[in-house]
């Protein structure tokens, strides 16, 4: 799934690819969802590992890293003070065109 020049995935929700940008989550109204935090964590782990679609022995280490970054990010967001201004960009999961693509993909998969 292409979003502003980046591709999200692979996961049940996203397509395949690697993204240059990780969306700012602090200060969103309403607050960042668990899915948004997990998506940002997955993008971070993809970027630092250089792995887009880990396989075999890499898969378990990759998924453990995603979970660790997700947990750390959630704790960080809970502990930081409120932001004075919202982020300048809207997270992909909040964009109508992205939600429509996700719904279409899930409908196609359901068959």
Biopython code that builds the backbone (N, CA, C, O; Angstrom):
import numpy as np
from Bio.PDB.StructureBuilder import StructureBuilder

atoms = [
    (1, "UNK", "N", (0.842, -1.159, 0.000)),
    (1, "UNK", "CA", (0.000, 0.000, 0.000)),
    (1, "UNK", "C", (0.896, 1.234, 0.000)),
    (1, "UNK", "O", (1.728, 1.394, 0.893)),
    (2, "UNK", "N", (0.738, 2.082, -0.965)),
    (2, "UNK", "CA", (1.572, 3.286, -1.074)),
    (2, "UNK", "C", (0.933, 4.451, -0.332)),
    (2, "UNK", "O", (-0.249, 4.743, -0.509)),
    (3, "UNK", "N", (1.732, 5.112, 0.500)),
    (3, "UNK", "CA", (1.278, 6.279, 1.245)),
    (3, "UNK", "C", (2.393, 7.301, 1.214)),
    (3, "UNK", "O", (3.460, 7.061, 1.779)),
    (4, "UNK", "N", (2.174, 8.445, 0.563)),
    (4, "UNK", "CA", (3.164, 9.515, 0.477)),
    (4, "UNK", "C", (4.551, 8.988, 0.148)),
    (4, "UNK", "O", (5.527, 9.366, 0.796)),
    (5, "UNK", "N", (4.648, 8.136, -0.831)),
    (5, "UNK", "CA", (5.944, 7.649, -1.250)),
    (5, "UNK", "C", (6.501, 6.537, -0.400)),
    (5, "UNK", "O", (7.665, 6.170, -0.564)),
    (6, "UNK", "N", (5.707, 5.979, 0.513)),
    (6, "UNK", "CA", (6.215, 4.849, 1.275)),
    (6, "UNK", "C", (5.201, 3.723, 1.237)),
    (6, "UNK", "O", (4.008, 3.948, 1.035)),
    (7, "UNK", "N", (5.684, 2.528, 1.432)),
    (7, "UNK", "CA", (4.811, 1.364, 1.402)),
    (7, "UNK", "C", (4.809, 0.714, 2.778)),
    (7, "UNK", "O", (5.862, 0.540, 3.391)),
    (8, "UNK", "N", (3.655, 0.365, 3.250)),
    (8, "UNK", "CA", (3.513, -0.246, 4.567)),
    (8, "UNK", "C", (3.413, -1.745, 4.423)),
    (8, "UNK", "O", (2.841, -2.239, 3.451)),
    (9, "UNK", "N", (3.963, -2.480, 5.379)),
    (9, "UNK", "CA", (3.742, -3.911, 5.387)),
    (9, "UNK", "C", (4.982, -4.682, 5.691)),
    (9, "UNK", "O", (5.993, -4.044, 5.984)),
    (10, "UNK", "N", (5.017, -5.983, 5.653)),
    (10, "UNK", "CA", (3.844, -6.841, 5.574)),
    (10, "UNK", "C", (3.248, -7.074, 6.953)),
    (10, "UNK", "O", (3.967, -7.228, 7.940)),
    (11, "UNK", "N", (1.966, -7.096, 7.001)),
    (11, "UNK", "CA", (1.228, -7.440, 8.208)),
    (11, "UNK", "C", (-0.180, -7.735, 7.749)),
    (11, "UNK", "O", (-0.501, -7.512, 6.581)),
    (12, "UNK", "N", (-1.040, -8.234, 8.639)),
    (12, "UNK", "CA", (-2.415, -8.484, 8.206)),
    (12, "UNK", "C", (-3.099, -7.210, 7.716)),
    (12, "UNK", "O", (-4.008, -7.274, 6.889)),
    (13, "UNK", "N", (-2.667, -6.050, 8.221)),
    (13, "UNK", "CA", (-3.317, -4.794, 7.881)),
    (13, "UNK", "C", (-2.673, -4.101, 6.694)),
    (13, "UNK", "O", (-3.360, -3.438, 5.917)),
    (14, "UNK", "N", (-1.348, -4.246, 6.540)),
    (14, "UNK", "CA", (-0.615, -3.481, 5.541)),
    (14, "UNK", "C", (-0.096, -4.339, 4.408)),
    (14, "UNK", "O", (-0.063, -5.565, 4.505)),
    (15, "UNK", "N", (0.308, -3.686, 3.338)),
    (15, "UNK", "CA", (0.917, -4.361, 2.202)),
    (15, "UNK", "C", (2.382, -4.651, 2.460)),
    (15, "UNK", "O", (2.761, -4.942, 3.594)),
    (16, "UNK", "N", (3.222, -4.578, 1.419)),
    (16, "UNK", "CA", (4.642, -4.880, 1.541)),
    (16, "UNK", "C", (5.453, -3.623, 1.290)),
    (16, "UNK", "O", (5.008, -2.728, 0.571)),
    (17, "UNK", "N", (6.640, -3.549, 1.877)),
    (17, "UNK", "CA", (7.535, -2.440, 1.601)),
    (17, "UNK", "C", (8.182, -1.848, 2.823)),
    (17, "UNK", "O", (7.932, -2.281, 3.948)),
    (18, "UNK", "N", (9.024, -0.844, 2.597)),
    (18, "UNK", "CA", (9.709, -0.172, 3.684)),
    (18, "UNK", "C", (9.521, 1.331, 3.522)),
    (18, "UNK", "O", (9.530, 1.848, 2.405)),
    (19, "UNK", "N", (9.353, 2.015, 4.620)),
    (19, "UNK", "CA", (9.050, 3.436, 4.610)),
    (19, "UNK", "C", (10.210, 4.246, 5.154)),
    (19, "UNK", "O", (10.899, 3.811, 6.077)),
    (20, "UNK", "N", (10.424, 5.406, 4.594)),
    (20, "UNK", "CA", (11.457, 6.312, 5.102)),
    (20, "UNK", "C", (10.995, 7.047, 6.340)),
    (20, "UNK", "O", (11.806, 7.359, 7.211)),
    (21, "UNK", "N", (9.714, 7.329, 6.435)),
    (21, "UNK", "CA", (9.182, 8.182, 7.490)),
    (21, "UNK", "C", (8.365, 7.390, 8.490)),
    (21, "UNK", "O", (7.552, 6.542, 8.121)),
    (22, "UNK", "N", (8.594, 7.680, 9.764)),
    (22, "UNK", "CA", (7.777, 7.109, 10.815)),
    (22, "UNK", "C", (6.955, 8.263, 11.382)),
    (22, "UNK", "O", (7.507, 9.293, 11.768)),
    (23, "UNK", "N", (5.657, 8.090, 11.431)),
    (23, "UNK", "CA", (4.739, 9.149, 11.841)),
    (23, "UNK", "C", (4.901, 9.505, 13.313)),
    (23, "UNK", "O", (5.074, 8.626, 14.157)),
    (24, "UNK", "N", (4.842, 10.801, 13.616)),
    (24, "UNK", "CA", (4.840, 11.261, 15.000)),
    (24, "UNK", "C", (3.519, 10.869, 15.637)),
    (24, "UNK", "O", (2.457, 11.097, 15.058)),
    (25, "UNK", "N", (3.575, 10.287, 16.814)),
    (25, "UNK", "CA", (2.365, 9.839, 17.490)),
    (25, "UNK", "C", (2.005, 10.695, 18.702)),
    (25, "UNK", "O", (0.847, 10.718, 19.118)),
    (26, "UNK", "N", (2.958, 11.379, 19.255)),
    (26, "UNK", "CA", (2.708, 12.186, 20.445)),
    (26, "UNK", "C", (1.856, 13.402, 20.068)),
    (26, "UNK", "O", (2.151, 14.107, 19.103)),
    (27, "UNK", "N", (0.817, 13.629, 20.831)),
    (27, "UNK", "CA", (-0.018, 14.804, 20.628)),
    (27, "UNK", "C", (-1.196, 14.609, 19.705)),
    (27, "UNK", "O", (-1.907, 15.568, 19.406)),
    (28, "UNK", "N", (-1.422, 13.393, 19.245)),
    (28, "UNK", "CA", (-2.572, 13.160, 18.372)),
    (28, "UNK", "C", (-3.862, 13.299, 19.165)),
    (28, "UNK", "O", (-3.921, 12.968, 20.349)),
    (29, "UNK", "N", (-4.882, 13.789, 18.497)),
    (29, "UNK", "CA", (-6.224, 13.881, 19.079)),
    (29, "UNK", "C", (-7.180, 13.157, 18.165)),
    (29, "UNK", "O", (-7.368, 13.595, 17.030)),
    (30, "UNK", "N", (-7.793, 12.077, 18.595)),
    (30, "UNK", "CA", (-7.577, 11.377, 19.851)),
    (30, "UNK", "C", (-6.181, 10.739, 19.900)),
    (30, "UNK", "O", (-5.478, 10.678, 18.891)),
    (31, "UNK", "N", (-5.806, 10.280, 21.061)),
    (31, "UNK", "CA", (-4.467, 9.716, 21.269)),
    (31, "UNK", "C", (-4.196, 8.554, 20.315)),
    (31, "UNK", "O", (-5.122, 7.913, 19.817)),
    (32, "UNK", "N", (-2.921, 8.298, 20.072)),
    (32, "UNK", "CA", (-2.509, 7.203, 19.188)),
    (32, "UNK", "C", (-3.126, 5.885, 19.654)),
    (32, "UNK", "O", (-3.169, 5.587, 20.847)),
    (33, "UNK", "N", (-3.598, 5.114, 18.692)),
    (33, "UNK", "CA", (-4.193, 3.809, 18.993)),
    (33, "UNK", "C", (-3.094, 2.754, 19.101)),
    (33, "UNK", "O", (-1.953, 2.987, 18.704)),
    (34, "UNK", "N", (-3.453, 1.606, 19.637)),
    (34, "UNK", "CA", (-2.502, 0.490, 19.717)),
    (34, "UNK", "C", (-2.022, 0.099, 18.321)),
    (34, "UNK", "O", (-0.847, -0.220, 18.142)),
    (35, "UNK", "N", (-2.914, 0.119, 17.330)),
    (35, "UNK", "CA", (-2.526, -0.218, 15.951)),
    (35, "UNK", "C", (-1.522, 0.783, 15.393)),
    (35, "UNK", "O", (-0.571, 0.392, 14.715)),
    (36, "UNK", "N", (-1.720, 2.063, 15.671)),
    (36, "UNK", "CA", (-0.796, 3.091, 15.187)),
    (36, "UNK", "C", (0.578, 2.955, 15.851)),
    (36, "UNK", "O", (1.608, 3.132, 15.200)),
    (37, "UNK", "N", (0.586, 2.644, 17.132)),
    (37, "UNK", "CA", (1.854, 2.451, 17.830)),
    (37, "UNK", "C", (2.572, 1.221, 17.284)),
    (37, "UNK", "O", (3.781, 1.264, 17.052)),
    (38, "UNK", "N", (1.846, 0.130, 17.076)),
    (38, "UNK", "CA", (2.450, -1.090, 16.535)),
    (38, "UNK", "C", (2.966, -0.874, 15.111)),
    (38, "UNK", "O", (4.020, -1.398, 14.752)),
    (39, "UNK", "N", (2.239, -0.112, 14.301)),
    (39, "UNK", "CA", (2.675, 0.167, 12.930)),
    (39, "UNK", "C", (3.972, 0.974, 12.926)),
    (39, "UNK", "O", (4.873, 0.697, 12.134)),
    (40, "UNK", "N", (4.069, 1.961, 13.798)),
    (40, "UNK", "CA", (5.300, 2.760, 13.890)),
    (40, "UNK", "C", (6.464, 1.895, 14.371)),
    (40, "UNK", "O", (7.585, 2.027, 13.880)),
    (41, "UNK", "N", (6.198, 1.019, 15.325)),
    (41, "UNK", "CA", (7.243, 0.118, 15.830)),
    (41, "UNK", "C", (7.732, -0.810, 14.718)),
    (41, "UNK", "O", (8.934, -1.033, 14.574)),
    (42, "UNK", "N", (6.804, -1.344, 13.941)),
    (42, "UNK", "CA", (7.167, -2.250, 12.837)),
    (42, "UNK", "C", (8.023, -1.503, 11.808)),
    (42, "UNK", "O", (9.006, -2.048, 11.306)),
    (43, "UNK", "N", (7.657, -0.273, 11.497)),
    (43, "UNK", "CA", (8.447, 0.508, 10.538)),
    (43, "UNK", "C", (9.850, 0.770, 11.072)),
    (43, "UNK", "O", (10.825, 0.697, 10.325)),
    (44, "UNK", "N", (9.953, 1.073, 12.356)),
    (44, "UNK", "CA", (11.259, 1.322, 12.963)),
    (44, "UNK", "C", (12.137, 0.065, 12.890)),
    (44, "UNK", "O", (13.299, 0.138, 12.492)),
    (45, "UNK", "N", (11.581, -1.072, 13.271)),
    (45, "UNK", "CA", (12.359, -2.319, 13.251)),
    (45, "UNK", "C", (12.748, -2.680, 11.819)),
    (45, "UNK", "O", (13.859, -3.157, 11.588)),
    (46, "UNK", "N", (11.858, -2.464, 10.860)),
    (46, "UNK", "CA", (12.198, -2.704, 9.454)),
    (46, "UNK", "C", (13.381, -1.851, 9.025)),
    (46, "UNK", "O", (14.316, -2.324, 8.380)),
    (47, "UNK", "N", (13.313, -0.592, 9.400)),
    (47, "UNK", "CA", (14.348, 0.347, 8.967)),
    (47, "UNK", "C", (15.704, -0.010, 9.562)),
    (47, "UNK", "O", (16.690, -0.086, 8.829)),
    (48, "UNK", "N", (15.779, -0.234, 10.881)),
    (48, "UNK", "CA", (17.075, -0.490, 11.502)),
    (48, "UNK", "C", (17.616, -1.876, 11.169)),
    (48, "UNK", "O", (18.832, -2.068, 11.147)),
    (49, "UNK", "N", (16.741, -2.843, 10.909)),
    (49, "UNK", "CA", (17.206, -4.197, 10.591)),
    (49, "UNK", "C", (17.499, -4.377, 9.104)),
    (49, "UNK", "O", (18.265, -5.260, 8.719)),
    (50, "UNK", "N", (16.887, -3.538, 8.275)),
    (50, "UNK", "CA", (17.038, -3.708, 6.832)),
    (50, "UNK", "C", (16.215, -4.863, 6.294)),
    (50, "UNK", "O", (16.372, -5.252, 5.137)),
    (51, "UNK", "N", (15.340, -5.414, 7.120)),
    (51, "UNK", "CA", (14.496, -6.545, 6.710)),
    (51, "UNK", "C", (13.085, -6.054, 6.444)),
    (51, "UNK", "O", (12.482, -5.367, 7.268)),
    (52, "UNK", "N", (12.577, -6.415, 5.293)),
    (52, "UNK", "CA", (11.211, -6.050, 4.949)),
    (52, "UNK", "C", (10.258, -7.194, 5.258)),
    (52, "UNK", "O", (9.159, -6.987, 5.773)),
    (53, "UNK", "N", (10.694, -8.398, 4.935)),
    (53, "UNK", "CA", (9.853, -9.583, 5.096)),
    (53, "UNK", "C", (10.718, -10.702, 5.665)),
    (53, "UNK", "O", (11.163, -11.570, 4.916)),
    (54, "UNK", "N", (10.969, -10.700, 6.991)),
    (54, "UNK", "CA", (11.864, -11.701, 7.570)),
    (54, "UNK", "C", (11.312, -13.117, 7.423)),
    (54, "UNK", "O", (10.100, -13.330, 7.439)),
    (55, "UNK", "N", (12.213, -14.069, 7.282)),
    (55, "UNK", "CA", (11.789, -15.457, 7.155)),
    (55, "UNK", "C", (12.627, -16.329, 8.070)),
    (55, "UNK", "O", (13.690, -15.919, 8.536)),
    (56, "UNK", "N", (12.148, -17.521, 8.321)),
    (56, "UNK", "CA", (12.883, -18.490, 9.111)),
    (56, "UNK", "C", (13.269, -17.982, 10.485)),
    (56, "UNK", "O", (12.437, -17.454, 11.223)),
    (57, "UNK", "N", (14.540, -18.147, 10.820)),
    (57, "UNK", "CA", (15.052, -17.759, 12.141)),
    (57, "UNK", "C", (14.931, -16.258, 12.370)),
    (57, "UNK", "O", (14.819, -15.816, 13.514)),
    (58, "UNK", "N", (14.952, -15.475, 11.308)),
    (58, "UNK", "CA", (14.839, -14.019, 11.436)),
    (58, "UNK", "C", (13.467, -13.600, 11.937)),
    (58, "UNK", "O", (13.333, -12.592, 12.631)),
    (59, "UNK", "N", (12.458, -14.367, 11.589)),
    (59, "UNK", "CA", (11.074, -13.981, 11.895)),
    (59, "UNK", "C", (10.847, -13.797, 13.395)),
    (59, "UNK", "O", (10.293, -12.782, 13.816)),
    (60, "UNK", "N", (11.269, -14.771, 14.202)),
    (60, "UNK", "CA", (11.031, -14.683, 15.643)),
    (60, "UNK", "C", (11.757, -13.493, 16.261)),
    (60, "UNK", "O", (11.187, -12.771, 17.078)),
    (61, "UNK", "N", (13.012, -13.290, 15.872)),
    (61, "UNK", "CA", (13.778, -12.154, 16.398)),
    (61, "UNK", "C", (13.145, -10.832, 15.967)),
    (61, "UNK", "O", (13.068, -9.890, 16.755)),
    (62, "UNK", "N", (12.693, -10.768, 14.719)),
    (62, "UNK", "CA", (12.058, -9.570, 14.192)),
    (62, "UNK", "C", (10.781, -9.246, 14.968)),
    (62, "UNK", "O", (10.586, -8.112, 15.406)),
    (63, "UNK", "N", (9.919, -10.243, 15.134)),
    (63, "UNK", "CA", (8.651, -10.019, 15.834)),
    (63, "UNK", "C", (8.867, -9.678, 17.310)),
    (63, "UNK", "O", (8.116, -8.884, 17.876)),
    (64, "UNK", "N", (9.892, -10.275, 17.939)),
    (64, "UNK", "CA", (10.214, -9.932, 19.333)),
    (64, "UNK", "C", (10.657, -8.477, 19.428)),
    (64, "UNK", "O", (10.302, -7.775, 20.375)),
    (65, "UNK", "N", (11.430, -8.030, 18.450)),
    (65, "UNK", "CA", (11.878, -6.631, 18.430)),
    (65, "UNK", "C", (10.692, -5.694, 18.222)),
    (65, "UNK", "O", (10.610, -4.651, 18.870)),
    (66, "UNK", "N", (9.782, -6.049, 17.334)),
    (66, "UNK", "CA", (8.584, -5.219, 17.111)),
    (66, "UNK", "C", (7.793, -5.096, 18.405)),
    (66, "UNK", "O", (7.347, -4.003, 18.755)),
    (67, "UNK", "N", (7.611, -6.201, 19.120)),
    (67, "UNK", "CA", (6.852, -6.157, 20.368)),
    (67, "UNK", "C", (7.562, -5.298, 21.412)),
    (67, "UNK", "O", (6.920, -4.518, 22.115)),
    (68, "UNK", "N", (8.884, -5.437, 21.515)),
    (68, "UNK", "CA", (9.649, -4.645, 22.490)),
    (68, "UNK", "C", (9.556, -3.148, 22.185)),
    (68, "UNK", "O", (9.386, -2.336, 23.095)),
    (69, "UNK", "N", (9.669, -2.787, 20.908)),
    (69, "UNK", "CA", (9.579, -1.376, 20.522)),
    (69, "UNK", "C", (8.151, -0.858, 20.727)),
    (69, "UNK", "O", (7.961, 0.285, 21.144)),
    (70, "UNK", "N", (7.160, -1.684, 20.440)),
    (70, "UNK", "CA", (5.761, -1.294, 20.674)),
    (70, "UNK", "C", (5.537, -0.993, 22.152)),
    (70, "UNK", "O", (4.960, 0.037, 22.501)),
    (71, "UNK", "N", (5.995, -1.894, 23.015)),
    (71, "UNK", "CA", (5.824, -1.701, 24.457)),
    (71, "UNK", "C", (6.553, -0.444, 24.941)),
    (71, "UNK", "O", (6.007, 0.339, 25.718)),
    (72, "UNK", "N", (7.782, -0.263, 24.478)),
    (72, "UNK", "CA", (8.569, 0.912, 24.886)),
    (72, "UNK", "C", (7.927, 2.205, 24.404)),
    (72, "UNK", "O", (7.904, 3.200, 25.128)),
    (73, "UNK", "N", (7.408, 2.190, 23.185)),
    (73, "UNK", "CA", (6.769, 3.384, 22.624)),
    (73, "UNK", "C", (5.505, 3.738, 23.404)),
    (73, "UNK", "O", (5.262, 4.909, 23.696)),
    (74, "UNK", "N", (4.707, 2.738, 23.737)),
    (74, "UNK", "CA", (3.487, 2.994, 24.508)),
    (74, "UNK", "C", (3.833, 3.600, 25.876)),
    (74, "UNK", "O", (3.181, 4.542, 26.326)),
    (75, "UNK", "N", (4.854, 3.057, 26.527)),
    (75, "UNK", "CA", (5.275, 3.608, 27.823)),
    (75, "UNK", "C", (5.775, 5.041, 27.672)),
    (75, "UNK", "O", (5.446, 5.908, 28.482)),
    (76, "UNK", "N", (6.569, 5.286, 26.636)),
    (76, "UNK", "CA", (7.090, 6.630, 26.391)),
    (76, "UNK", "C", (5.958, 7.629, 26.191)),
    (76, "UNK", "O", (5.960, 8.699, 26.801)),
    (77, "UNK", "N", (4.996, 7.291, 25.347)),
    (77, "UNK", "CA", (3.882, 8.198, 25.083)),
    (77, "UNK", "C", (3.065, 8.457, 26.342)),
    (77, "UNK", "O", (2.568, 9.566, 26.541)),
    (78, "UNK", "N", (2.920, 7.440, 27.197)),
    (78, "UNK", "CA", (2.186, 7.615, 28.457)),
    (78, "UNK", "C", (2.917, 8.545, 29.417)),
    (78, "UNK", "O", (2.278, 9.260, 30.189)),
    (79, "UNK", "N", (4.246, 8.546, 29.380)),
    (79, "UNK", "CA", (5.038, 9.294, 30.347)),
    (79, "UNK", "C", (5.371, 10.723, 29.915)),
    (79, "UNK", "O", (5.689, 11.558, 30.761)),
    (80, "UNK", "N", (5.304, 11.016, 28.625)),
    (80, "UNK", "CA", (5.635, 12.362, 28.156)),
    (80, "UNK", "C", (4.506, 13.343, 28.466)),
    (80, "UNK", "O", (3.337, 12.958, 28.476)),
    (81, "UNK", "N", (4.846, 14.601, 28.717)),
    (81, "UNK", "CA", (3.794, 15.598, 28.941)),
    (81, "UNK", "C", (3.025, 15.851, 27.641)),
    (81, "UNK", "O", (3.491, 15.520, 26.551)),
    (82, "UNK", "N", (1.856, 16.437, 27.783)),
    (82, "UNK", "CA", (1.052, 16.754, 26.593)),
    (82, "UNK", "C", (1.806, 17.713, 25.694)),
    (82, "UNK", "O", (2.609, 18.527, 26.149)),
    (83, "UNK", "N", (1.533, 17.597, 24.429)),
    (83, "UNK", "CA", (2.167, 18.441, 23.430)),
    (83, "UNK", "C", (1.355, 19.706, 23.232)),
    (83, "UNK", "O", (0.128, 19.676, 23.322)),
    (84, "UNK", "N", (2.019, 20.806, 22.965)),
    (84, "UNK", "CA", (1.293, 22.073, 22.762)),
    (84, "UNK", "C", (0.593, 22.134, 21.416)),
    (84, "UNK", "O", (-0.472, 22.737, 21.289)),
    (85, "UNK", "N", (1.191, 21.512, 20.420)),
    (85, "UNK", "CA", (0.606, 21.496, 19.079)),
    (85, "UNK", "C", (0.546, 20.055, 18.592)),
    (85, "UNK", "O", (1.408, 19.245, 18.933)),
    (86, "UNK", "N", (-0.461, 19.739, 17.803)),
    (86, "UNK", "CA", (-0.520, 18.387, 17.235)),
    (86, "UNK", "C", (0.575, 18.211, 16.180)),
    (86, "UNK", "O", (1.107, 19.197, 15.670)),
    (87, "UNK", "N", (0.912, 16.964, 15.852)),
    (87, "UNK", "CA", (1.896, 16.727, 14.790)),
    (87, "UNK", "C", (1.432, 17.333, 13.466)),
    (87, "UNK", "O", (0.238, 17.546, 13.255)),
    (88, "UNK", "N", (2.378, 17.605, 12.588)),
    (88, "UNK", "CA", (2.060, 18.237, 11.303)),
    (88, "UNK", "C", (1.478, 17.262, 10.292)),
    (88, "UNK", "O", (0.835, 17.681, 9.329)),
    (89, "UNK", "N", (1.696, 15.961, 10.498)),
    (89, "UNK", "CA", (1.185, 14.969, 9.560)),
    (89, "UNK", "C", (0.142, 14.091, 10.231)),
    (89, "UNK", "O", (0.144, 13.919, 11.450)),
    (90, "UNK", "N", (-0.736, 13.548, 9.428)),
    (90, "UNK", "CA", (-1.780, 12.650, 9.915)),
    (90, "UNK", "C", (-1.284, 11.219, 9.734)),
    (90, "UNK", "O", (-0.829, 10.863, 8.647)),
    (91, "UNK", "N", (-1.361, 10.389, 10.779)),
    (91, "UNK", "CA", (-0.924, 8.994, 10.629)),
    (91, "UNK", "C", (-1.696, 8.296, 9.517)),
    (91, "UNK", "O", (-2.880, 8.572, 9.322)),
    (92, "UNK", "N", (-1.046, 7.401, 8.789)),
    (92, "UNK", "CA", (-1.709, 6.721, 7.675)),
    (92, "UNK", "C", (-3.021, 6.041, 8.061)),
    (92, "UNK", "O", (-3.984, 6.090, 7.296)),
    (93, "UNK", "N", (-3.076, 5.407, 9.236)),
    (93, "UNK", "CA", (-4.306, 4.713, 9.615)),
    (93, "UNK", "C", (-5.480, 5.658, 9.831)),
    (93, "UNK", "O", (-6.616, 5.202, 9.956)),
    (94, "UNK", "N", (-5.232, 6.964, 9.877)),
    (94, "UNK", "CA", (-6.310, 7.946, 10.041)),
    (94, "UNK", "C", (-6.709, 8.590, 8.718)),
    (94, "UNK", "O", (-7.633, 9.402, 8.683)),
    (95, "UNK", "N", (-6.037, 8.245, 7.646)),
    (95, "UNK", "CA", (-6.356, 8.828, 6.335)),
    (95, "UNK", "C", (-7.451, 8.000, 5.668)),
    (95, "UNK", "O", (-7.341, 6.776, 5.591)),
    (96, "UNK", "N", (-8.509, 8.660, 5.184)),
    (96, "UNK", "CA", (-9.629, 7.928, 4.579)),
    (96, "UNK", "C", (-9.210, 7.022, 3.422)),
    (96, "UNK", "O", (-9.722, 5.910, 3.298)),
    (97, "UNK", "N", (-8.290, 7.478, 2.578)),
    (97, "UNK", "CA", (-7.888, 6.657, 1.433)),
    (97, "UNK", "C", (-7.150, 5.398, 1.878)),
    (97, "UNK", "O", (-7.257, 4.354, 1.234)),
    (98, "UNK", "N", (-6.411, 5.489, 2.961)),
    (98, "UNK", "CA", (-5.705, 4.318, 3.481)),
    (98, "UNK", "C", (-6.705, 3.356, 4.115)),
    (98, "UNK", "O", (-6.625, 2.148, 3.888)),
    (99, "UNK", "N", (-7.634, 3.867, 4.896)),
    (99, "UNK", "CA", (-8.661, 3.019, 5.513)),
    (99, "UNK", "C", (-9.467, 2.294, 4.437)),
    (99, "UNK", "O", (-9.818, 1.126, 4.604)),
    (100, "UNK", "N", (-9.761, 2.986, 3.327)),
    (100, "UNK", "CA", (-10.519, 2.359, 2.233)),
    (100, "UNK", "C", (-9.716, 1.223, 1.609)),
    (100, "UNK", "O", (-10.279, 0.170, 1.309)),
    (101, "UNK", "N", (-8.406, 1.413, 1.407)),
    (101, "UNK", "CA", (-7.571, 0.350, 0.836)),
    (101, "UNK", "C", (-7.475, -0.842, 1.769)),
    (101, "UNK", "O", (-7.511, -1.988, 1.319)),
    (102, "UNK", "N", (-7.352, -0.585, 3.070)),
    (102, "UNK", "CA", (-7.282, -1.671, 4.040)),
    (102, "UNK", "C", (-8.584, -2.469, 4.026)),
    (102, "UNK", "O", (-8.560, -3.699, 4.020)),
    (103, "UNK", "N", (-9.728, -1.764, 4.021)),
    (103, "UNK", "CA", (-11.032, -2.434, 3.993)),
    (103, "UNK", "C", (-11.182, -3.257, 2.720)),
    (103, "UNK", "O", (-11.691, -4.377, 2.769)),
    (104, "UNK", "N", (-10.750, -2.725, 1.588)),
    (104, "UNK", "CA", (-10.857, -3.457, 0.316)),
    (104, "UNK", "C", (-9.999, -4.717, 0.346)),
    (104, "UNK", "O", (-10.433, -5.775, -0.110)),
    (105, "UNK", "N", (-8.779, -4.609, 0.884)),
    (105, "UNK", "CA", (-7.887, -5.766, 0.963)),
    (105, "UNK", "C", (-8.456, -6.833, 1.884)),
    (105, "UNK", "O", (-8.402, -8.023, 1.571)),
    (106, "UNK", "N", (-9.011, -6.405, 3.038)),
    (106, "UNK", "CA", (-9.593, -7.358, 3.969)),
    (106, "UNK", "C", (-10.821, -8.033, 3.374)),
    (106, "UNK", "O", (-11.035, -9.225, 3.592)),
    (107, "UNK", "N", (-11.632, -7.289, 2.625)),
    (107, "UNK", "CA", (-12.817, -7.861, 1.967)),
    (107, "UNK", "C", (-12.399, -8.884, 0.916)),
    (107, "UNK", "O", (-13.009, -9.946, 0.799)),
    (108, "UNK", "N", (-11.356, -8.559, 0.152)),
    (108, "UNK", "CA", (-10.865, -9.493, -0.874)),
    (108, "UNK", "C", (-10.311, -10.764, -0.242)),
    (108, "UNK", "O", (-10.509, -11.860, -0.766)),
    (109, "UNK", "N", (-9.623, -10.618, 0.874)),
    (109, "UNK", "CA", (-9.042, -11.765, 1.569)),
    (109, "UNK", "C", (-10.133, -12.656, 2.158)),
    (109, "UNK", "O", (-9.997, -13.878, 2.199)),
    (110, "UNK", "N", (-11.223, -12.024, 2.617)),
    (110, "UNK", "CA", (-12.330, -12.774, 3.200)),
    (110, "UNK", "C", (-13.114, -13.545, 2.130)),
    (110, "UNK", "O", (-13.807, -14.525, 2.406)),
    (111, "UNK", "N", (-12.968, -13.054, 0.902)),
    (111, "UNK", "CA", (-13.439, -13.774, -0.188)),
    (111, "UNK", "C", (-14.726, -13.810, -0.749)),
    (111, "UNK", "O", (-14.953, -14.520, -1.729)),
]
sb = StructureBuilder()
sb.init_structure("model")
sb.init_model(0)
sb.init_chain("A")
sb.init_seg("    ")
for serial, (resi, resn, name, xyz) in enumerate(atoms, 1):
    if name == "N":
        sb.init_residue(resn, " ", resi, " ")
    sb.init_atom(name, np.array(xyz, "f"), 0.0, 1.0, " ", f" {name:<3s}", serial, name[0])
structure = sb.get_structure()
